[in-house]
């Protein structure tokens, strides 16, 4: 299973290329082969991605008071969109 996640809209990090890719595999061999292919893809796309967006996301997600505020604001945004 592969899950791609972007923080562009949910964290307001438009243009920062901040997100996550999650891959669930059934065994260690498959994991190693998938990781090898992902590393090739990443290296061909960019060698030094911007880090400031990831640092902002980390501060939001790892500091409990920031995460709580973000979740409240995220709920307000999704309520408006709905």
C-alpha positions in Angstrom: 0.0 0.0 0.0 1.3 3.5 -0.9 0.0 6.7 0.7 1.1 10.1 -0.5 0.4 13.1 1.8 0.8 16.8 1.1 1.0 19.5 3.7 0.5 22.3 1.1 -3.1 23.0 2.1 -3.4 21.5 5.6 -0.4 23.5 6.9 -0.4 26.4 4.4 3.0 25.3 3.1 2.3 26.0 -0.6 5.3 25.7 -2.9 7.5 24.2 -0.1 7.3 20.6 -1.4 6.5 19.4 2.1 4.7 16.1 2.6 5.2 12.4 3.2 5.2 9.2 1.4 4.2 6.0 3.3 4.8 2.6 1.9 3.6 -0.6 3.7 5.2 -3.8 2.5 4.6 -7.4 3.5 8.2 -8.4 4.0 11.8 -7.1 4.5 12.9 -8.0 1.0 10.1 -6.1 -0.6 10.8 -3.2 1.7 14.4 -3.0 0.7 13.6 -3.2 -3.0 10.9 -0.4 -2.7 13.3 1.8 -0.7 16.0 1.3 -3.3 13.6 2.4 -6.1 12.4 5.4 -4.1 15.9 6.6 -3.4 16.6 6.5 -7.2 13.4 8.6 -7.9 14.3 11.1 -5.2 17.9 11.5 -6.4 16.8 12.1 -10.0 14.2 14.7 -8.9 16.2 16.8 -6.5 19.4 16.5 -4.5 18.8 19.1 -1.8 15.1 19.7 -1.2 14.1 22.8 0.8 14.1 22.0 4.5 12.3 25.0 6.0 8.8 23.6 5.2 9.7 20.3 6.9 11.0 22.2 9.9 7.7 24.1 10.2 5.7 20.9 9.9 7.9 19.3 12.6 7.3 22.2 15.0 3.6 22.0 14.4 3.3 18.2 14.8 5.8 17.6 17.7 4.9 20.4 20.1 1.6 19.5 21.8 0.3 23.1 22.1 1.1 23.8 18.4 -0.5 20.5 17.3 -3.7 21.3 19.3 -3.9 24.8 17.8 -3.3 23.4 14.3 -6.0 20.8 14.7 -8.5 23.4 15.7 -7.6 25.6 12.8 -7.7 22.6 10.4 -11.2 21.7 11.6 -12.3 25.3 11.0 -10.9 25.3 7.5 -12.5 22.0 6.6 -15.8 23.1 8.0 -15.7 26.2 5.8 -14.8 24.1 2.7 -17.6 21.7 3.4 
